[in-house]
Amino acid sequence: MRWVETLRRKVKEYMASSSFASAAFWADKIVTATDGALEDVYLLAKAYMSLQQYERAMHVLVKYDAVRQSPAARLIVGQCFTALDRGEEALDVIGVDDEHLDELRVADAEVADFHPIADVRAQLALLRGKIFENQDNRIKAIRSYRAALNHDPFCAEALQRLADHHLLKHSEETQLVASILPVMQDKLASEEEGDILTDITDFLYSSLFERYQEVPISDQIPIKLLANPDIQVSRAAQLFNQGQFEESFTITTKVLDNDKFNEACLPFHIACQVELKEINSLFYLAHQLVDNMPQKAVTWFAVGSYYFATKFYEVARTYFSKATTKDVSFGPAWIGFAHAFAVEGEHDQAMAAYSNAVRILSGSHLPLLYMGMEYAQTNNRPIAMRYYRQAADIYDADPAIFHEMGVLHYHEGRHDDAIKCFNKARKLFRRLRLAPARLHSTLVNLARVRLRLEEYEEAVQLYEEALSLVPDSGVAHAGLAFIYHLRDDFERAIQYYHKALALNPSDAFCEQMLAKALAEQVQDFDLPAPDAAPE
């Protein structure tokens, strides 16, 4: 029946052009004419599913016994159940692993024309991973995504979910990419320029996983590929995680100029807007996202970030919470949620939210750092230090980790350890050329340690260096005033106390010490004897 072949081609053309109603109309006629040939039933079910007629798609596959025969049919049923939020029923059909596929009686050749068996295995594994992830079964989700990549090393969605949701540790990510490449080489052995494509894939996949350093570029990588948005977003993520917010923001802005709803880019762009206090642009972006992407977690993360940046913390928590209900595995929303509790001293709620972020973003050092800072706020210093060390195990080039370690050592009276940590943070701040205000805090704390050890010259140099970075630092002026006061240099002490109070009039310590310095200066001033008074 040549007319059937003609209609099959038309159905495939309609499916390719998203004309699903026309595809379903003609596919239905073909199924009737061929008494439910497997390929035709599959195409009809695919059209129904594309029209979101999920029950109808499943019915036609069951009616013609396609589910029992074909893994491709099982895939469609699984996808339909998943779309209806019936994940357990989907797993009943597609199975929890690949073993059931070996029992299917259909020959591979029978489905090869319309759905290669290797692709079906990969897509089934990918679907299982999504279901397990929705059930918060991370171990089985990881196993399923790995299986998808083993069946089809080009299954980028599986890799993206592993990367975006931080499901693997960095060492595991490296091992995964290394294990994918031989599979890809085998599949491309007969392809022209297969080696080049393998190198390109290695670079792309490594870039998706690498959160801290640039991936080395081989001579095989086309220069034009470096301008690809995914590569640019990876670079922005690396810069953000290093604390280089301005550089990261420059890249994310360029990416969004060309693709304003790039979901991989948006979380970093929004976080940079908060760090750089780009309030107006954040307000505008949040409105755009609400209008165009109201079902996405990143939209409500943007709204929450705006209210956080404008210090409406309770409102911010409402929207961060809404973002987590849209996508429970959206880590940035959990961090924002925790920040909005932490800034108001709600330590228990903050730690609960940070704990979720630690679990969800297991490959990132930032939730661990924030968790440590929260424990430090509650004076639970041993646990805080444990979190700082875990953060350093993931990324040992973040100066903030060693700054916070130094603060803990200082409060515990371990001054030598504090000096080592502050000096390491100081070197890292300079190497990364981060915002002067951040280095200023480390210098001030290092000066305090030197002051405690009565190393006044070193402390003075550190406070002066801090002032060179932040000239209106009331803390540095107060520190210099106190040192000069201790050395009985009352004139300089009074001068710096005045500067500190001009910058922070409510500084009770400086007020008290200024009064004391003035009194001591008067006592120290020798008045001439009465008989020596001028005539």
C-alpha positions, 0 to 999 in steps of 0.5 A: 500500500503505497498510499500508506507509505506516503501518509507515514512520510506526511505524519513524520513531516507533521510531527517534525513541524509540530503540527501534532493534530494533523499528524494524529489525524492521519496516523489514526487512519494508518493504524486502522489500515494496517491493523495496528502495525507497531510503527504506526501505533507508536507514531499515533501515540507519539502524536497524542502525547505531543497534544498532551492527550496522555491517557489517549496515548497510553490507551492506544498502546495498550489496545494494540499490545505495543507495551508488551512488545516494544521498549519504545512504547514503554517509554511513551507510557512512562513519559505519559505517567510522569507528565500526569505526576504518576511516577510510581506507575511509570516505574511499574511500566519502564522498570527500575533498571534495564533488565526487563528490556532483555525480556522483550520479544520484539527484535531490535530490527523491528523498531530500528527504523523508527527508534534505535534500541540504544536510544530507547535504553538511554531515554528510559534510563534518563526518565528513571533518573528524573523520576527518582530525582523527583522522589529525592532518591539521589543514589538511584537517580545518579545510577540511572543518569550514568546508565543513560550516558553509558547507552548514549554518550551524546545524552547531554540532558543526563549530564546536565542534570548531574551537573546542574543539580550537583549530584556528584562530587568533583572527583566523581564528575571527572571519572564520569567524563573519563568513562564516557569518552571510550564509549564515544570513541567506540561509537564514532570509530567509523565516523570521519573526524570522530577523534575531533568530535570526541575532543569537543565532547570532552571539552564541553562535558568537562566545562559543564562540570568544572565550577572553579577553573577554566578547562584546558583547550586543545588545538582540536577545539574550534575557536568559535565554539568558545563563544557558545552560551553554555561555555560562557555560562560555565565561565561565569559560574567559575568566576562567581564561585571565585568571588569575581562578581563583576567579571561574572556579571559581565559575561552573564549580561552578554549571554542574556542579551542574546538569550534573555531567558537562558535558565542556566545563566539566570541564577548566576546573573541574579546572584551577581545583581544582588552582590553588586547591588544592581537593584533596578536591573534586578527589579526589571528582570524579575518582572520579565520573568514573572510575565514570561516564566511564572512556572519556573523556580528561577522566576521566584528566586529572582523576586525573592532576591529583589526583596532580599537586596532591598532588605524586605527579608520576610517577603523575600522568604515567601518568594524563596519558599515558592521557588523551592515548591516549584523545584525542590532541587533548585539550590540557589533558592535554598541558599537565598531562603537561608540567607533571609533567615540568617540576616535576622538571626533566625539561626535554626531556620537558617541552618535547616535551609542551609542543610538542604542546600548542602544536600542538593548542591553536594559538589559546591563549597558555598553551602558548606561555608554558609553552614559553618558561618551559621554555626559560628554565629551560635558559638558552636565553633568545633562544628563550624570549623568542620564545615569550613574544612569540608568546604576547603576540601572542595575548593581551597582557593576561596579566601572567605573560607580561610578568613572565617577559619581565622576568626574562629582561631582568634576567638579560641585564642589560637593566635598563630593559627589565626595569623596563618589563616588570615595571611592565606586569605590575604594572599588569595584575595590579592591573587584573585583581585577581588573587591577591596572591601573584602580584603579590607575585612581580612586586614582589619581582623589580622590587625586585631590579632597583631594588636592582641599580641602587642605587635603594634607596628605590624598592627598599624601597618595593617590598619593603614593598608586597610584604609588605603583600600577603604578610606572611610573605614571607621573600624580601621580609624578606631583601631589606629586610635586605640594603638596610638592611645596605648602608646600614649600618643594622645594627639594622634589617638584623639585625631583618629577617634574623631575620624572614627566617630565622624564615620560612626557617631554611635560608636560607644567605645570610641566615645568613651576612649576619646573622653579618656584620651582627652583627660589623659592628655590634660594630665600629661600636659605640664603647666608652668609653675606660678613663679615662672609665669610671664609678666 
